[in-house]
Amino acid sequence: MNAFQDILLCVVVAPAVVFAVFALLWLLGWTPSERFLSGITGLTFSACTGGVAALVWKISSESNITVTFGNWFAVGNYHFPLVLMMDRLSLPFLALAAVLSGLIGQFSATYLHRESGFLRFFLLLHLFAFGSLLAFAAGSFDLLAAGWEIVGITSVLLIGFFERRPAPVENGLYVFGIYRACDIGLLVGIFAMHHWAGTASFESGFPTLTGLRAVVVCLLLLLAASGKAAQVPFSGWLPRAMEGPTPSSAIFYGAISIHAGAYLLLRAQPLLAQSVLASSLVILIGAATAIHGTIVGRASADAKTSLAYATLTQVGIVFIEIGLGWRWLAVAHILGNATVRTMQYLRAPSMLHDYHQMHSAIGGQLSATGKQVEEMLPEKVQLWLYRWAVDRGHLDTIIERWVIAPLAQLSAYLSRQHRTSAPSPTTIRPGRAVHVPTAGPAQRSH
Amino acid sequence: MPGWVLRASFLTSVSIGAPWLAAAVVITFRRQVRIFGCIAALLSIIGSAALVWRAPSGESLYETLMLLFSSLNFGAILLLPRRDSETRTIAGILIILGSTLLAYSTGNLLVLLGAWILSIVPFLWTGWFRSRTWRPAVALLFSTLALTLAIGFIAANTRVVSIANLKGHNPGGVVAFALLVIAAIARKGIIPAQAWVADAAESGPLVPTALLLNGHFGALLVVKLIVPLFPETDHLFPVLSYLAIGTALFVAIRGLAENSPRRLLAFLALSQSACILSGLESRTAEGITGALVHWVVVSVSTVGLFGILRLLEVRFGENLSASRHLGLAEHAPRLAVYFAILGLALVGLPGTLGFCSEDLLIHGTLTTHPLTGLLLPIATAMNAVSFFRLFTRLFLGKRRTGFTVMTDALPRERWILAGIVLFVVLGGLFPNATVIEHSSEIDVVDEAIHTLDDVNRGAGYADNNSFTHYPIVRRSKTSTH
């Protein structure tokens, strides 16, 4: 391996090493001080950022950097390649992940000072950084899926960060359910690639997939991407995810995690280009999400939810760009959206303070922005639209009524059929349908 | 060191005899039972490890399983709370250990039947591990009856009881095959015999029940008898796979509304271990290897999970429920983390061995059954949701007061659980170096495939490749790991 391959490897692995060491030491009884932990975090992500900068310099003269470790495991004709690859597509995402993780680490050192979950937050931040760097530096869909899953689980654990309140915990469970359901698309899509193309590698897998096979793979990947990017009809989880601490909301739902779905589609762009059906569906979903996001966002009562829907609207437009084949416009859009949203999320808890400062500076109130577009609609339509927006497009209701409730009823029915006649010695309450939270998102920022 | 010490017969005798001897000592003297149990399990580990070491490459499947089960029993005995560390529990666990190792190591049908019967004796005996409900005892007895009839039928027809001599001969024909499948279904908890597993976990002792389930005698029957002995009934094998996949999905749905942690964990263990049968039946190298690795993952994870749940019950009372948040992480943060890692490993978290096994299983099963195989990832996703619900309800939420004892993992428990977690994580990071290397070298793959190849060749299938409805992927001996 040359020096740049070593650097790529170190950039990806460094957060995982920090996570593993601190987690193991904690399990064995040692807890680091806040200062030490945040210092190590700063050092790690500074090194990662420096490494990415070196890779930027290198990539200007080469098309990509690849690190091959052979197979993670191989059985029969099936193998799981362990290949890291950095090209012009993954580079901006790697840079975004490294820089923003460091930034969030520094911000959180103050923001979460003396919080009981300080160590937990930083451990999960490192694990998340590792997952996202792995997903963006993966040379195949197999490895991307591994990073993808890690990002998902850390995201869910951070939504439930304030574990003493039931709402964040229940919302985390809901998001976990949506993630797992949509990830079936990624798993089966990868299987289909292996089955039909013999590999899920970015470079060698695409040329052999054509026609109906390409469409099937694209649709499966689209399911996974839509779940991760909170596209319609899965948008309902995004406001629920705002229950987590603000720094994690910023990096997950303002920057990295929310755009991971778009990255997956960008990686699958050669396949998408072959399928008019899949491309049209991507555009359709993106357009529906953008419209949904902008309407619902206008009826949101709190800052973080408004920001979430603003992000959603932009990600919907990114999907449209990907569907139209405007690859680099989509990348630029993602970079801009991610950085602006991160800043907005981090300032959200201080928004009132910022407004007061601004008003003091200008010596009065800010002038009104003018008429809203929806005011041009008839009053009846406005009312209907408002009710629709307040209930967030009824998306959660639809999923709860048509997916979760039937499953819960079926499960409860089976439970009644198979319950033993003998009284249970360990249960204090009889089985009942799974509780699905119907409460709205966070009413206040943390 | 004298040569006889390293003989397979001696090492096997030590591995199997030590637990039985210790069980007799424990029952007789009733003192220092945990120490006797640990020493016996340790001797079994050493004997099994030596067997693995001296076994020829590619023929160490059963030795590896012996080592795994011995280690599980050692961990379980150490993990047992003091309240449970009594004569009958330790003696029962040692009897299960000895009989399971005997079943793994034997090549004789009658000995296998004897080991099978011995392994269920503690669960039939009132005052030992017998459940308070009727289903577990009936299922175990029914499976034993089916196996007895099958072996009797085979022995009566062939006058042979050596498994090696019966391979590929369809001894006893469809009747014996059907009886063996019924025995496997009843013992493994496959539909329609799935209900006894949750009953056993709920109204029986937790850790011994976990060990009974993780002997995986049903899967052992498939690997040891059904696949190698009955190649001509291969068209019936998919039925077993459909039942296994159906069980995985059915139990996963059933778990969604379950509020008893014991039952829910039993459903998770059952659903995930049902996947083992579908992988074994897939007849692809990926599926079979995935099934065997999954065997390891399910065994290790569920013993850890059941052990942690028992520790929680001892600390916080036996009325734990997933119907509300209990906030136990506040009192026992390390137990919460161990529980989360082991549970997520069970449902295929990346970075753990569960991810590798799920990946291989799904590929293998989908290759053979593209439509029904789709149910496997769906069942796994549901299991993940059920597990996460259980985790959040037990450990997260508002801190509850009123517990008299609020201790996190004790050093003894901490080290054992850390060892289990390290195994699962390191196994996931370096799967080739740990388990897959052994599993992919297994004789069962070659046996199953070679036997079928021979049958196909005899039927004229090999040349025209018309056996494509049943794709058999031979493992490459030269593949680099």
Chai-1 contact restraints between the chains, C-beta under 6 A:
chainA,res_idxA,chainB,res_idxB,connection_type,confidence,min_distance_angstrom,max_distance_angstrom,comment,restraint_id
A,L27,B,R334,contact,1.0,0.0,6.0,A-B,restraint_1
A,L27,B,A418,contact,1.0,0.0,6.0,A-B,restraint_2
A,F73,B,C356,contact,1.0,0.0,6.0,A-B,restraint_3
A,F73,B,P431,contact,1.0,0.0,6.0,A-B,restraint_4
A,F73,B,N432,contact,1.0,0.0,6.0,A-B,restraint_5
A,F73,B,I436,contact,1.0,0.0,6.0,A-B,restraint_6
A,A74,B,S479,contact,1.0,0.0,6.0,A-B,restraint_7
A,A74,B,H481,contact,1.0,0.0,6.0,A-B,restraint_8
A,V75,B,A285,contact,1.0,0.0,6.0,A-B,restraint_9
A,V75,B,E286,contact,1.0,0.0,6.0,A-B,restraint_10
A,V75,B,T289,contact,1.0,0.0,6.0,A-B,restraint_11
A,V75,B,S440,contact,1.0,0.0,6.0,A-B,restraint_12
A,G76,B,A285,contact,1.0,0.0,6.0,A-B,restraint_13
A,G76,B,E286,contact,1.0,0.0,6.0,A-B,restraint_14
A,G76,B,V473,contact,1.0,0.0,6.0,A-B,restraint_15
A,G76,B,R475,contact,1.0,0.0,6.0,A-B,restraint_16
A,N77,B,V473,contact,1.0,0.0,6.0,A-B,restraint_17
A,Y78,B,E286,contact,1.0,0.0,6.0,A-B,restraint_18
A,Y78,B,H363,contact,1.0,0.0,6.0,A-B,restraint_19
A,A146,B,P350,contact,1.0,0.0,6.0,A-B,restraint_20
A,E149,B,P350,contact,1.0,0.0,6.0,A-B,restraint_21
A,I150,B,P350,contact,1.0,0.0,6.0,A-B,restraint_22
A,G160,B,L396,contact,1.0,0.0,6.0,A-B,restraint_23
A,E163,B,L396,contact,1.0,0.0,6.0,A-B,restraint_24
A,R164,B,K398,contact,1.0,0.0,6.0,A-B,restraint_25
A,P166,B,H325,contact,1.0,0.0,6.0,A-B,restraint_26
A,P166,B,G397,contact,1.0,0.0,6.0,A-B,restraint_27
A,V169,B,T392,contact,1.0,0.0,6.0,A-B,restraint_28
A,V169,B,L396,contact,1.0,0.0,6.0,A-B,restraint_29
A,V169,B,G397,contact,1.0,0.0,6.0,A-B,restraint_30
A,L173,B,F388,contact,1.0,0.0,6.0,A-B,restraint_31
A,L173,B,R389,contact,1.0,0.0,6.0,A-B,restraint_32
A,L173,B,T392,contact,1.0,0.0,6.0,A-B,restraint_33
A,F176,B,F388,contact,1.0,0.0,6.0,A-B,restraint_34
A,G177,B,V385,contact,1.0,0.0,6.0,A-B,restraint_35
A,R180,B,A381,contact,1.0,0.0,6.0,A-B,restraint_36
A,R180,B,A384,contact,1.0,0.0,6.0,A-B,restraint_37
A,R180,B,V385,contact,1.0,0.0,6.0,A-B,restraint_38
A,A181,B,A381,contact,1.0,0.0,6.0,A-B,restraint_39
A,I184,B,P377,contact,1.0,0.0,6.0,A-B,restraint_40
A,I184,B,A381,contact,1.0,0.0,6.0,A-B,restraint_41
A,L187,B,P377,contact,1.0,0.0,6.0,A-B,restraint_42
A,F191,B,H363,contact,1.0,0.0,6.0,A-B,restraint_43
A,F191,B,L366,contact,1.0,0.0,6.0,A-B,restraint_44
A,L407,B,L256,contact,1.0,0.0,6.0,A-B,restraint_45
A,A408,B,A257,contact,1.0,0.0,6.0,A-B,restraint_46
A,L410,B,I253,contact,1.0,0.0,6.0,A-B,restraint_47
A,S411,B,I253,contact,1.0,0.0,6.0,A-B,restraint_48
A,S411,B,R254,contact,1.0,0.0,6.0,A-B,restraint_49
A,S411,B,L256,contact,1.0,0.0,6.0,A-B,restraint_50
A,S411,B,A257,contact,1.0,0.0,6.0,A-B,restraint_51
A,A412,B,A257,contact,1.0,0.0,6.0,A-B,restraint_52
A,L414,B,R254,contact,1.0,0.0,6.0,A-B,restraint_53
A,S415,B,A257,contact,1.0,0.0,6.0,A-B,restraint_54
A,H418,B,A195,contact,1.0,0.0,6.0,A-B,restraint_55
A,T420,B,T133,contact,1.0,0.0,6.0,A-B,restraint_56
A,T420,B,D199,contact,1.0,0.0,6.0,A-B,restraint_57
A,A422,B,R132,contact,1.0,0.0,6.0,A-B,restraint_58
A,A422,B,T133,contact,1.0,0.0,6.0,A-B,restraint_59
A,P425,B,S203,contact,1.0,0.0,6.0,A-B,restraint_60
A,T426,B,E202,contact,1.0,0.0,6.0,A-B,restraint_61
A,T426,B,S260,contact,1.0,0.0,6.0,A-B,restraint_62
A,T426,B,R262,contact,1.0,0.0,6.0,A-B,restraint_63
A,T426,B,E318,contact,1.0,0.0,6.0,A-B,restraint_64
A,T427,B,S260,contact,1.0,0.0,6.0,A-B,restraint_65
A,I428,B,N319,contact,1.0,0.0,6.0,A-B,restraint_66
A,I428,B,S321,contact,1.0,0.0,6.0,A-B,restraint_67
A,R429,B,S321,contact,1.0,0.0,6.0,A-B,restraint_68
A,R429,B,S323,contact,1.0,0.0,6.0,A-B,restraint_69
A,G431,B,A257,contact,1.0,0.0,6.0,A-B,restraint_70
A,G431,B,E258,contact,1.0,0.0,6.0,A-B,restraint_71
A,G431,B,N259,contact,1.0,0.0,6.0,A-B,restraint_72
A,A433,B,A257,contact,1.0,0.0,6.0,A-B,restraint_73
A,V434,B,L256,contact,1.0,0.0,6.0,A-B,restraint_74
A,V434,B,A257,contact,1.0,0.0,6.0,A-B,restraint_75
